[in-house]
Amino acid sequence: MDQVLCANNAAALLSGSFTVASGAVWSGGAGTFDPSTTNMGAIYTPTAAEIAAGSVTLTLTTTGNGLCTRGHRPGAAHLHRCAHRQCRT
C-alpha cells in the first residue's frame, strides 16, 4: 500500500482486499476516508498536519474472522512537495 503523493493533491486511492473474513476496515491517520473506512477502494484525504509531517500510516484490518486470527497490513503514504520527480504532470 505504500504510495508517494503530492502535497498539493494528497488524496490517496486505497486498494484493499480480503478473503475468508466477512469484511475489513481502514484505520490510522486523522484525515477522512470517503465513502467510509469499510470501503476497500476508499479515498483517504490527509489533514494539513499529516501533509506537513510528510507521511501517514494507514492499516487495513480484517473483521468477521470467526475462529481465524484477524489479519492486518500497515502501509504508508509519503507526501512530497511538487518539486519531487514523481509529482510532475
C-alpha positions as CSV (number, residue, x, y, z in Angstrom):
1,M,0.0,0.0,0.0
2,D,3.0,2.4,0.1
3,Q,2.3,5.4,-2.1
4,V,4.1,8.6,-3.0
5,L,1.7,11.5,-3.1
6,C,2.0,15.2,-4.0
7,A,1.3,17.6,-1.1
8,N,-0.9,19.8,-3.3
9,N,-3.0,16.8,-4.3
10,A,-2.6,14.4,-1.5
11,A,-5.7,12.2,-1.7
12,A,-4.7,8.5,-1.8
13,L,-6.8,6.0,-3.6
14,L,-6.7,2.9,-1.4
15,S,-7.0,-0.6,-2.7
16,G,-7.6,-3.4,-0.2
17,S,-8.9,-6.9,-0.4
18,F,-9.6,-9.8,2.0
19,T,-10.6,-13.5,1.8
20,V,-12.3,-15.7,4.4
21,A,-13.2,-12.8,6.7
22,S,-16.5,-11.1,6.2
23,G,-15.1,-7.6,5.9
24,A,-12.2,-5.2,6.6
25,V,-11.7,-1.7,8.0
26,W,-9.1,1.0,7.3
27,S,-7.7,2.8,10.4
28,G,-4.9,5.2,11.2
29,G,-4.5,8.8,10.3
30,A,-6.6,11.8,11.3
31,G,-7.9,12.5,7.8
32,T,-11.1,11.3,6.1
33,F,-12.0,8.1,4.3
34,D,-14.5,8.6,1.5
35,P,-17.0,7.0,1.3
36,S,-16.1,5.0,4.5
37,T,-13.5,3.1,6.4
38,T,-15.0,-0.2,5.3
39,N,-14.8,0.6,1.6
40,M,-11.8,-1.3,0.1
41,G,-11.5,1.4,-2.6
42,A,-11.8,4.4,-0.4
43,I,-10.1,7.7,-1.0
44,Y,-8.1,8.9,2.0
45,T,-7.6,12.7,2.3
46,P,-4.8,13.6,4.9
47,T,-5.0,16.5,7.2
48,A,-2.8,19.6,6.8
49,A,-0.7,18.3,9.8
50,E,-0.2,15.0,8.0
51,I,0.9,16.8,4.9
52,A,3.3,18.9,6.9
53,A,4.7,15.9,8.6
54,G,5.3,14.2,5.2
55,S,3.7,10.8,5.9
56,V,0.7,9.0,7.3
57,T,0.4,5.3,8.2
58,L,-2.9,3.5,7.4
59,T,-3.7,-0.1,8.3
60,L,-6.2,-2.5,6.8
61,T,-7.6,-5.0,9.4
62,T,-10.0,-7.8,8.6
63,T,-13.2,-8.2,10.6
64,G,-15.7,-11.1,11.0
65,N,-12.9,-13.6,11.2
66,G,-14.7,-16.4,13.1
67,L,-12.1,-18.7,14.6
68,C,-9.3,-17.3,12.5
69,T,-6.8,-14.7,13.6
70,R,-7.5,-11.3,12.2
71,G,-5.2,-10.1,9.5
72,H,-3.8,-6.6,9.2
73,R,-1.5,-4.8,6.7
74,P,0.0,-1.4,7.5
75,G,1.2,0.8,4.8
76,A,2.4,4.4,4.4
77,A,1.5,7.3,2.2
78,H,4.5,9.6,1.7
79,L,3.6,13.2,0.9
80,H,6.1,15.3,-1.1
81,R,6.3,18.8,-2.4
82,C,5.6,19.1,-6.1
83,A,9.3,19.5,-6.9
84,H,9.6,15.8,-6.2
85,R,10.1,14.0,-9.6
86,Q,7.1,11.7,-9.1
87,C,4.8,14.7,-8.6
88,R,5.3,16.3,-12.0
89,T,2.5,16.0,-14.5
